[in-house]
Amino acid sequence: YRVRSSLGHTRLRLEAEISITDALLRNNGVYAASFRHGELPARPSMRLAVLACMDARLDPARALGLSEGDAHVIRNAGGVVTDDAIRSLSISQHHLATEEIVLLHHTQCGMQTFSDEEFAVAREHSRGLRPDWSAQTFTDLEDDLRESIRRIRASPFIPHKDRIRGFIYEVESGRIREVS
């Protein structure tokens, strides 16, 4: 049955025998029943790609006022410019005509609460081996945002580098502020 969330959204209330995934599939049925976006082109209408943290408190589309079809939204832990993020941004620019990139970090980020070494050691203790990749934690949001912009600008695979901007979303207020 349906209940309202703390944000006023109607959600399905889980019954003991229904998994969260099954409830999400029911939610999709409601969404699909009123779906009217089937004719949207694959190319984002704003020619924009957003790289943001995956934190559940941050909804990049809502925070930036985006609608379906406006932008590519790429998310990972910390909104870090990884090789895979570069891959996605490169495809976005080369094949889907985006020209502008917005990076979106946020306050109270979990990636600031541990180090790469702590993460690797914990995985080694719990799983018996260290990951062959870095968690890419950071201590300073603004410095990491500047480094992220630098990494994108340094990539030979990103053709449009003149409109890359970085912002910090404040989970306390919902506001974003630019980092220069």
C-alpha positions in Angstrom: 0.0 0.0 0.0 1.1 3.6 -0.5 2.4 6.1 2.1 3.9 9.5 1.9 7.6 10.0 2.5 9.1 12.8 4.6 9.4 14.8 1.4 5.8 14.3 0.4 6.4 11.7 -2.3 4.0 8.8 -2.5 5.8 5.6 -1.9 4.9 2.0 -1.5 5.0 0.8 2.0 6.8 -2.5 2.2 5.1 -5.6 3.5 7.1 -8.3 5.1 7.1 -10.5 2.1 7.9 -7.8 -0.5 11.5 -6.9 -1.2 12.6 -3.3 -1.8 13.3 -4.2 -5.4 9.7 -5.5 -5.9 8.4 -2.3 -4.4 10.5 -0.3 -6.8 9.1 -2.3 -9.7 5.6 -1.4 -8.5 6.7 2.2 -8.3 7.9 1.9 -11.9 4.5 0.7 -13.0 3.0 3.9 -11.6 5.7 6.0 -13.4 5.3 4.2 -16.7 1.5 4.6 -16.6 1.9 8.3 -17.1 5.2 8.3 -19.0 5.3 10.8 -21.8 9.1 11.1 -22.6 9.4 8.3 -25.1 10.3 10.8 -27.9 13.2 12.4 -26.1 16.4 12.3 -28.2 19.5 10.6 -26.7 21.5 13.8 -26.9 20.9 16.0 -23.8 19.0 19.2 -24.8 21.3 21.4 -22.6 24.4 19.8 -24.0 25.5 19.3 -20.4 27.1 16.5 -18.4 27.0 16.5 -14.6 29.5 14.4 -12.6 28.2 14.2 -9.0 28.5 12.1 -5.8 26.2 9.1 -5.4 25.1 10.3 -1.9 21.4 9.7 -1.4 21.0 13.2 0.1 22.0 14.7 -3.3 19.6 14.6 -6.2 21.5 16.5 -8.9 18.5 16.8 -11.2 16.4 18.4 -8.5 19.2 20.5 -7.1 20.0 22.0 -10.5 16.4 22.1 -11.8 17.0 19.5 -14.6 14.3 17.5 -16.3 14.5 14.2 -18.2 16.4 14.8 -21.4 18.3 17.9 -20.2 21.7 16.4 -19.2 23.8 13.4 -18.7 24.2 12.7 -14.9 27.1 10.6 -14.0 27.5 9.5 -10.4 30.1 7.7 -8.3 31.3 7.7 -4.7 32.6 11.2 -4.1 31.9 12.5 -7.6 35.5 11.6 -8.3 37.1 12.0 -11.8 38.1 8.4 -12.2 39.1 6.7 -15.5 35.5 5.5 -15.8 34.2 9.1 -15.3 36.5 10.3 -18.1 35.2 7.4 -20.3 31.6 8.5 -19.7 32.4 12.2 -20.2 34.4 11.4 -23.4 31.5 9.4 -24.8 29.1 12.2 -23.8 31.1 14.8 -25.6 32.2 12.8 -28.7 29.0 10.9 -29.5 26.2 12.8 -27.8 27.2 16.4 -28.3 27.7 17.7 -24.8 30.0 20.7 -24.4 29.7 21.8 -20.8 30.6 19.9 -17.6 29.4 20.6 -14.1 31.1 18.8 -11.2 29.0 18.5 -8.0 30.6 17.6 -4.6 28.7 18.0 -1.3 29.3 18.8 2.3 29.4 16.0 4.9 30.7 13.6 2.2 31.5 10.1 3.4 34.6 10.0 1.3 36.2 12.4 3.8 35.7 10.0 6.7 38.4 7.4 5.9 41.6 7.1 3.9 42.5 5.1 0.9 44.8 3.0 3.1 42.1 2.4 5.8 39.7 1.3 3.1 42.2 -1.1 1.5 43.3 -2.6 4.8 39.7 -3.1 5.9 38.9 -4.9 2.6 42.0 -7.0 3.1 40.9 -8.0 6.6 37.3 -8.7 5.6 37.7 -10.2 2.1 41.3 -11.6 2.2 42.6 -9.3 -0.5 43.2 -5.6 -1.2 41.4 -4.0 -4.1 43.5 -3.3 -7.2 41.9 0.2 -7.3 42.0 3.2 -5.0 38.9 4.5 -3.2 40.1 8.0 -4.0 39.2 9.6 -0.7 39.9 13.2 0.0 40.1 15.6 3.0 39.3 19.0 1.4 36.2 19.4 -0.7 37.4 22.5 -2.5 40.9 21.1 -3.2 39.4 17.9 -4.6 37.0 19.8 -6.8 39.9 21.8 -8.2 41.9 18.7 -8.8 38.9 17.1 -10.5 38.6 20.1 -12.9 42.4 19.8 -13.5 42.1 16.0 -14.3 39.3 16.7 -16.9 41.3 19.5 -18.5 44.4 17.3 -18.7 42.6 14.5 -20.4 43.3 14.1 -24.1 39.8 12.5 -24.5 37.8 15.5 -23.5 37.5 17.9 -26.4 35.4 20.7 -24.8 37.4 22.0 -21.8 36.4 25.7 -21.8 33.2 25.3 -19.8 34.0 23.1 -16.8 32.8 24.4 -13.5 32.8 22.9 -10.0 30.2 23.3 -7.2 29.6 22.2 -3.6 26.1 21.2 -2.7 25.3 22.0 0.9 23.3 19.1 2.4 22.3 21.4 5.2 20.5 24.0 3.1 20.1 22.6 -0.5 22.2 25.5 -1.9 25.1 25.1 -4.2 28.2 27.3 -4.2 30.8 27.6 -6.9 34.4 26.8 -6.3 36.8 28.8 -8.4 
